[in-house]
Amino acid sequence: MVSNDVPVYDSIAFKDMEFDASTQTYWHACPCGDMFVISADELRSGETIAHCNDCSLIIRVQLDGDAKRLLGMGDAIAVDPARGACDHEPLAVPVPT
């Protein structure tokens, strides 16, 4: 897994990635003309860095709750790093009396 402090060319939302079912990989066009690629298994394991096949650029894939559910990552709850909070309202849990 690549460290979070690695300089990246861009951050791309998971929904903007394309899926190749034959290779089970997600890809996004690179400015060099090739593509950034990351496998579904890498994403499931927590990796979010996609490398270009032809140049040295890398991107970070942003996974939200829907993306994590689509990848089969369980009942994932998306966290907004800017707010440090979940993307949903807290649940009210009744306390037995």
Secondary structure, 3 states (H helix, E strand, C coil): CCCCCCCCCEEEEHHHCEEECCCCEEEEECCCCCEEEEEHHHHHCCCCEEEECCCCCEEEEECCHHHHHHCCCCCCCCEECCCCEECCCCCCCCCCC
